């Protein structure tokens, strides 16, 4: 088969026929094309499926009833094979309200068998199958109709080789005995999609938040939760509402009236006019919170003891990854080490669970114990 041999699905009846055929297969390749340049939510533009028999290009703009697709996504006997699927999960949540299960992400599988971390689909196909893919249409307008021949060929390519890659990766996972690792990772992908971050936790994503004192951090929590509500309600990117930098400055200064708000040089007049009252209300709500209910201090990564502990932890992770011949970032990234070091219950963190825990807790726990010892005395 080549990538010009595809079936275009643009009716509910055709979708039913496709799903019936796919349900007979043990695995299907799955991908999406979407636009997310000026909106909060992705705009689904195309779904691609390959079942080893046919390539299906599904036009979501023409489908009225997605229930058959939900049936396929929820079928326990058909594995859905994807590559780097985290953003696709947002598409499925918006369009279907469900996620593909069981799932195998080939980007994750590649890193588990020792290939590069976060390897692109193009590189993976070339490395395993010696096939070169044309990625020229990556940023084209997928909502235009009709789609061009080049777009259709590109979309078909994204699933045509995915099952062959999957077969190779599964074979290597079996050889290494790492199928349980793969299962845990894909279950984790689904779990994170099904359990989104609460609005009042989005302040933790602001990179410089750790520099704020407790009262300012409390204001940032309130402002970030407000921004999240607005961005979703208006379907615009968070930065279109107000940038992280402005939220940080508002949290530091905590203005309590329109004049004080306007005096903050970083804030544009248009932002004050559109959201000034709401931002002041968010700050006022935070000011009404008792200090006992302020969010906990951010991780003290700047002090000498923490830096020393994190350095030792990183060396331990790097050594373990080298022995296992896997990327260090797969085993544990900096933020994972920080979370483990400062957690009241390290077993609740990524590095304290599943296959990572079996490898890392024997070497990380002694370091954590030394770091925490002064506070326990």
N, C-alpha and C positions, 0 to 999 in steps of 0.2 A: 504494500500500500504506500502511496505517496500523499503529501499533504493537500493535494487538490481533490482527493477523493473523500468528500464529506457530505453529510446530509444537513441541510439547514432546517432547523426546527423553529417554525414561526406560527404554530397553531396549537391549541390545546390537544387536539386529536393526535397530532404528530408527536407531542411530548409523551402522551400515554403509550404510544407504540415504542418510542425510544426506551422508556423506563421498563417496559415489559421485557425488551431484549436485554437491557443491562442487568436486570435482576437475575438472569441466568448465568452471569459471569462471576467468577470468584473475586475479581478485582476490576476496577475501572480507573482510568486516569481522569483527573479533574482540574480545571483551572478557570479563572475568570479574567475578564477585562472590565475595567471600571474607570470612572473619572472622579477625581477628588481634589480639584485645584482651588475651588472657591466655595466649598461647602464643608460642613462638619461631617455629614454622612456621605459615604461613597454612593455614586450613581451607577448601578449595575448596567453594563452595556452589552455583555456577551458572556455566556458560559460555554466552556468547551469540555466535552466528554469523549473518551475513547475506550471502547470495550474489547479491543483486539479484533473486532469485526468491522466496525465503522467508526469514523470520527463524526461527532455530532456538534454542530455549532448552534446553540440555543439563543434566540433573540428574546430577552426578557421584556422588551418593549411590546412584543406581540402576544405574550402569554397572559391569560386572565386567571387560570387556575393552576397554582403551583403545588397542589396537594400530591400529584404523582411524583414530583421531584422530592418532596419531603419523604415519601415512602422509600425512595431509593436511598436518600441520605441516611435514613434510620434502619436500613436493612442490615441485620447483623451478619449476614452471609456474604456480603459484598464489600471488600476493602476499598476505601477511597484513597487513591494515591495522589498526593499533591507535592508541590515544591515550594518551600518558604511560604506557608499558608496563613500566617498571622493576620495579614491585611485582608485576605480573602474571607476570614471569619467575620469581619465587619460587614462585608457584602452579604453573607449568608444571614447574619442576624437581622439586617435591614430588610432583606427580600423574603426570607423564608421563616425567620424566627426559630431556626434550628441549625445544627451543625452536622457535618458528615462524620458518621461513625460506622464501623471502626475506621481509623485514619492511619495513614503512614505518610510522614513528611520526608521526602528524599533528601532534603538539605540536612535535616537532623541525622538521618541514617548515615549519610556520607561522613559526617564528623565523628559519629560513633565508631565507624570502622577505621578511622585515622586519617581521613582526607581533611582538607582545609575547613576551617570553621566558616559558616555562612557562605558556602560556595554557591555561585550563581548556577541557574539551570543550564545556561549556555556552556559554561566551563565544565559542568558535570557531564553533560552529554558528550562533549568533545573528549573529555578524559576517559570515559568508560566505553563509549561507542565509536569514537573517532568520527563523529558527525559534527559539521560546523553549521550553526544556526544563524540566520540573519535576524538581528534585533533592531532593524532600522525603524520598525513601526511601534516601538515601545511607547512613545509619547504622542502617538497620533490621536486624532479625535475619534474615540470609539463610539460616541453617541451619534455620529453622522450616519445618515442612511441615504443611499445604499453604502455599505462598506466596500472599500476597494478590494480588488483581487489580491493586492499585496497584504492588506490587513487580514483577509480571510486565510491566506497562506500562512502568515505569521501566527495567527491564532491556532490554526490546526497543528503547526509545528510544536506548539507548547504542550500538546498532549500526545503527539504521535510517538515520541521516543520515551515517554515517561514510564511506561510499563516495562520496557526493556531495561531501563535503568533500575527500576524497582527489583526486577529479578536478580540482577547482579548484586545489588545491595543486600537483599535477603540472603543470598547464598553466602556472602561474606559475614553477615551477622551470625548466621548459623555456625560457620567455621569457628568464629571467635566466641561463641556462646553468649552473645550479647543481645539476643532477642528480647529478654526481659527489660534491658535498658531501654530498647526502642519502644516497647509497649508503655513503659512508665512515662517516657518523654511525650508520646502522642496523647496519652490520657491527660497529661498535664496541660498540653495545648488546649484541649477541649475544656478542661476544668477552668482554666483562666478565662476563656471566652464566655463560659456560662456564669462565671461569678465576677462581674465587672467591679472595678474599684468604686467604692462609695464616694459620693461627691466631696465629702468632708476629708477625704484622704488625698485629693489631688494636689494639695500643697506640697506633698512629699516629692512630687516630680519637679519642683522648681529647684534648679541646680544650686543657686546661691542661698537657699532658705536657711541653711545651717549657720549662716552668719547672723541671723536675727536673734534678738533676745526673746524671752518667753512671751511677753505681751505682744510684740510685733509678730511673732510666729502665730499667735492666736488670731490676729487680724488677717494674716495671710491665709489661714485656713478658711476663714469666713469669705474672703474675697474670691478665692479660687473656687469654692463651692458655688458662689453666685455666678461667676463667669461660666462655669460648666453648665448651669441651668440655661443661661442666656444663649450660649453657643449652640446648644442642642435645640432650644426652642426656635431660634432664628435660622438654624441650619447654616451656620457660618463657622469658619475656623476660629479657634480660641484667640489667636493673635488679632483677628479682625475685630473682636470685641474690645480687648485690651491686652497689651503685651505682658510677658512675664516681668520685664524690667519695671514697668509702671506699677504692677501689683506689688513688687518688692518695695518701691519707693512709697507707695501709699501705706504699706504696712509699717514702714519705719516712721513716717510722719504722722499718720493717723489723723488726718484733717477732720474737723467736726462741723464744718460749714462750707458753703459754696465758695466763699472768698478764699479760704485757706486751701481748698481743693484747686482753685484756679491758679493759685500762686506756685504750685508745683510745676516747674518749668518743663518737665518731661512730658506732661500731659497735653495733648492737642485740644484745641477748643471744641472740635467736633466730638471728641470722646466725652468731654465734660457735658456738652449739650445733650448727647444721646444717653449717657449712663451716669451722669454726675449724682443724681438723687439716689440711684440704686447703689452706687459705690459707697456713698455716705451712710446709707442704711445698713449695708453689710459691715462697715467699720463700727457703727453704733451698736449693732447686734453683738459684735465681738467684745466691745467695751463693757457690755452688760454681763459678760461671762465672769464668774468667780475665778480667781487665780488658781484655785485647786483644780479647776476643770480645763486649764490651758493644756494644749498638746504637749507631750513629753519633748524634752530638748532633743534637737537633732543630734546625730551621731558625732561625737567629739573626735573626728578624724584628724584634727590638727595638732593634738597634744602629743608629746614625745612618746608616752607609754602606748598610745593607740597606734601611732606610726610604727613603733617597734614591733608590736604584736602583729599588725597587718603585714609587715614585711616578712616576718617569720611564717605567717600563714600562707602568703603567696609563694614563698620558696617551697613549702611543703606541697602545695597544690601543683606547682610547676614540676616538682620531682615526681609526683605520682602520675601526672599526665605524661611525662616523658617515658616512664616505665610502661605505661599502658599504650603508648604510641597514639595518643589522641590529643586534640588541641586543648591548650590550657583553658581557653574560654568556655569550652564545653563542660569541663569539670567544675569550674568556679571562677566567676568574674569578680572584679573588685567590689562591686555592690553586694554580691553574694557573701563575700568575706566579711564586709562591714556588718551586714545584717546578722550573720552568725556570731560575730564577736560581741555585739552589743545586745543581742536578744536575751530576754529573761528566760526564754525557753528555746535554746538552740535547736532542739529536735523539731520545732515547728517551722524551721527555715528550710530553704531548698537544700542546703548542704547537709542538713540533718535528717534527710529523708531518702528512702529508697536506695538505689545502687550507689549514689554519691556518699551516703552516710556510711555504708559498709567499707568504703575505701578511705574516707577522709576523717571520720570522727576519731579513730585511734591516734591520728597525728595532729589534729586541730584542737581537740579537747584539752591536752596539756598546756597548750599556748593560751587558750581562753582562760583556763584556771589560774594561771600565773597573772594574767592581766586583771582578772576580777578579784584576786585575793585581797588587795588592799581595801576594797570596798566592803569586803565581808568581815574584816577584822574589827 
